[in-house]
Structures are given as structure tokens and as C-alpha cells.
Amino acid sequence: MIESDTFVQALQDIGVDFFTGVPDSILGGIIAELMERRLYTPAVREDEAVAMAAGAYMSGKIPAVLMQNSGLGTSLNTLISLNYIYQQPCILIVSWRGQGGNDAPEHLVMGEVMPQFLDTMKIPHRTLTEKTAIDDLKWVAETFMQKRIPVALNITKGVVKGLHP
Amino acid sequence: MRPEQGTMQSRAMAMAALLELLTDQPVIICNGFPSREAQKIADRPTHFYMIGSMGSAAAIALGVALSKPNKQVIVFDGDGNVLMGMGTLATVGALKPKNFIHVVFDNEVYGTTGNQPTISNVVPLEKVAKAAGYVNVERVREREDLVYEFKDMLKKDGPSMLLVKVNEMVEDAGRVMLDPPDITKRFMQAIRNS
């Protein structure tokens, strides 16, 4: 399991310097670490977080947006009609709730379709694993710089240490 | 505050009066007619014209304001837009960026889609902003009040909201001419060294 502070440090090391989002339990440890480092700006909706990140990007920041995968639905229009068409990249750190069908009912549909959903939205994505973490983050940074569109790093349960181990 | 009747001023007139008072401040302009009108009145590289993602103008501006704390950031918004992204009033009110001025041109309709009514005739958006934590809020109708209050807000610490009652008149302005990626590049370059 990756420690939250190691993960946050790795994001900072690839240049991420603006963090916003809406919490999820899988992301709890990461958000706690970001708050500890006074790096986190809380948003009230995921589409708002994505728009704030766009503003930060245009001001010279490298933004990351943390969200539960349900938030992909909420931010769909912003991702397409702001980020995508205006070529404003951001790093989406998305918790994969409902993966494998083991979760509360509200997570099961998005949990099942999430990879296809991201493909349909033309958002490049990868799922973080402990073994490939260094490569995964390198890929995120390269995709961000080259494609200038949102790029998603999916986080499954238990890969990064949460608040309640 | 005056009674809400006989609003004579058009959004374009109000916008022109405000743009005269601005120089190199970043201005985020919401989608629909406001961006088209602003482009026609005074096209500046510091303008970010939105052509979609309705409801997001204030959130984009908030991202700029937080990243550029020494630069005053202006939003030109509409009542339909604010209602759609009303949660952002809370985020702004809670974070209290001092360099954030939110101008809302309130014509009580969705103008771009054919003047269907919004609900801003019964929901005073500047009061919502005040309750959410905006430091200064004003509601104006006349040009002289608009200019006076906006000048005042430019001098004060925010966040501030200036709600401008305007009529439904639309300036004869074409679509936003620049391609979206060029709007991004131009805006980024214009605010880079500030």
C-alpha cells in the first residue's frame, strides 16, 4: 500500500501545485495529507472543481482535481465544453468506487462502466498500482504536457492508504 | 436599493461603462450573449470568453484569483449562469478571495435561448451572495450608481458582488471570433507576468 504522504509528494514532484476536489473515502488519506500541507482548496461540486482548476491552469499552475467517479458524471459538460475544446489540461485523481461490483448500490453502474465512460469522453486514463506507481505518474505528467486535455489517474480501494486502514 | 421597475439600461451599455474603468485586469465572461457583446465593445487579451460550460464563470475566475492573489479578477456573469452554479457563491464566500469582483448582469431571462424567464425576479442573487459570505454586495440599476459602486469595489477588499439590473436588449454582436484554444493561449500570455 502506498502511503498518502508519499503519493502527495510524488504529485508535487511532477509539478502539481494546485489541488481541489470533492472528497471520497478512498481519497481520504490523500486529502488529509494535502490539508496538512495547506495545499487543498475544497470545492462544493466536481464541475466547480474542474472549472477552478482550469482557472488555475491558465494562471500558470499545474492543477489536480480529486473526486469520486460519480463526480465524472457531474463534471462531464465542463470537461468537454471547457477543458477539452479550450485545451486546458488537468489531472483527475478519480476514486474507482464500485469496481468489481463490491460496493453500495449507487456505485455499481458507474463502477462497471467507468473505463468505457472515460474512453467515450476521450480522457486518457490509467489505474494506479503500487508496482507501477512511478511509471503511472510519469505517464500522467507526459500526457498532461503533450495532449493538453484532462488525464485521469484512477485509484482503487486499498492502493493508497486511506483514513481508516 | 431602489424599487425594481423601469430598468432602462441594456447589458451592453452597462458592460461598456465597466470596461471603460478596467485596464489589464483578467475578466472572465460567461457564455452566451455577454461574451459576444464584450468582444464587440472592447476585445482585450485579458478577456476570457466562454462559449460553453454554463455556470462555471465564477469558478474559473476563482481559480485565477487564488493563483494570482495580487491581481484583481473580474467576472462578468448572468443571472441564469449564477443560478446554475450557485454553489460557487458559497465557495467564494467561504474562501473570501480579496481580489474577486463578481458582476452579475441580471435581466431575469435566459437571453441566448429566447428569453425564457429565470427565477432571479424572486431570488435576489446579491442577498444569496451576502449570506454566503461575500464582503461587499450592491444592487444597482442606473448607470451613475453602477459606475460609482464598481469604482468603489475596485478600491476595496472583496469578495464583492455587483448585481446590475439590465433589460432584455441584446447588442447586435456576432459569435466569438477566436478559436477556443487561441482564447486560452492569448489569455494565459496576457496574465502571465502579473
HADDOCK unambig.tbl for C-alpha pairs under 7 A between the chains (distance, minus, plus):
assign (segid A and resid 43 and name CA) (segid B and resid 91 and name CA) 6.48 0.50 0.50
assign (segid A and resid 44 and name CA) (segid B and resid 87 and name CA) 6.31 0.50 0.50
assign (segid A and resid 44 and name CA) (segid B and resid 91 and name CA) 6.82 0.50 0.50
assign (segid A and resid 48 and name CA) (segid B and resid 56 and name CA) 6.56 0.50 0.50
assign (segid A and resid 48 and name CA) (segid B and resid 59 and name CA) 5.71 0.50 0.50
assign (segid A and resid 48 and name CA) (segid B and resid 88 and name CA) 6.96 0.50 0.50
assign (segid A and resid 51 and name CA) (segid B and resid 56 and name CA) 6.06 0.50 0.50
assign (segid A and resid 51 and name CA) (segid B and resid 59 and name CA) 5.42 0.50 0.50
assign (segid A and resid 51 and name CA) (segid B and resid 60 and name CA) 4.84 0.50 0.50
assign (segid A and resid 52 and name CA) (segid B and resid 59 and name CA) 4.90 0.50 0.50
assign (segid A and resid 52 and name CA) (segid B and resid 60 and name CA) 4.66 0.50 0.50
assign (segid A and resid 52 and name CA) (segid B and resid 62 and name CA) 6.03 0.50 0.50
assign (segid A and resid 52 and name CA) (segid B and resid 63 and name CA) 4.10 0.50 0.50
assign (segid A and resid 53 and name CA) (segid B and resid 63 and name CA) 5.97 0.50 0.50
assign (segid A and resid 54 and name CA) (segid B and resid 60 and name CA) 6.08 0.50 0.50
assign (segid A and resid 54 and name CA) (segid B and resid 63 and name CA) 6.92 0.50 0.50
assign (segid A and resid 55 and name CA) (segid B and resid 60 and name CA) 4.39 0.50 0.50
assign (segid A and resid 55 and name CA) (segid B and resid 61 and name CA) 6.00 0.50 0.50
assign (segid A and resid 55 and name CA) (segid B and resid 62 and name CA) 6.98 0.50 0.50
assign (segid A and resid 55 and name CA) (segid B and resid 63 and name CA) 4.24 0.50 0.50
assign (segid A and resid 55 and name CA) (segid B and resid 64 and name CA) 4.62 0.50 0.50
assign (segid A and resid 56 and name CA) (segid B and resid 63 and name CA) 4.58 0.50 0.50
assign (segid A and resid 56 and name CA) (segid B and resid 64 and name CA) 5.16 0.50 0.50
assign (segid A and resid 56 and name CA) (segid B and resid 67 and name CA) 5.73 0.50 0.50
assign (segid A and resid 58 and name CA) (segid B and resid 188 and name CA) 5.13 0.50 0.50
assign (segid A and resid 59 and name CA) (segid B and resid 64 and name CA) 5.76 0.50 0.50
assign (segid A and resid 59 and name CA) (segid B and resid 67 and name CA) 6.15 0.50 0.50
assign (segid A and resid 59 and name CA) (segid B and resid 68 and name CA) 6.85 0.50 0.50
assign (segid A and resid 59 and name CA) (segid B and resid 188 and name CA) 6.39 0.50 0.50
assign (segid A and resid 59 and name CA) (segid B and resid 192 and name CA) 6.68 0.50 0.50
assign (segid A and resid 77 and name CA) (segid B and resid 53 and name CA) 6.16 0.50 0.50
assign (segid A and resid 78 and name CA) (segid B and resid 53 and name CA) 5.05 0.50 0.50
assign (segid A and resid 81 and name CA) (segid B and resid 52 and name CA) 5.41 0.50 0.50
assign (segid A and resid 81 and name CA) (segid B and resid 53 and name CA) 5.45 0.50 0.50
assign (segid A and resid 82 and name CA) (segid B and resid 52 and name CA) 6.60 0.50 0.50
assign (segid A and resid 82 and name CA) (segid B and resid 53 and name CA) 5.83 0.50 0.50
assign (segid A and resid 85 and name CA) (segid B and resid 180 and name CA) 6.23 0.50 0.50
assign (segid A and resid 85 and name CA) (segid B and resid 181 and name CA) 6.88 0.50 0.50
assign (segid A and resid 86 and name CA) (segid B and resid 180 and name CA) 4.58 0.50 0.50
assign (segid A and resid 86 and name CA) (segid B and resid 181 and name CA) 4.44 0.50 0.50
assign (segid A and resid 86 and name CA) (segid B and resid 184 and name CA) 6.16 0.50 0.50
assign (segid A and resid 87 and name CA) (segid B and resid 181 and name CA) 5.55 0.50 0.50
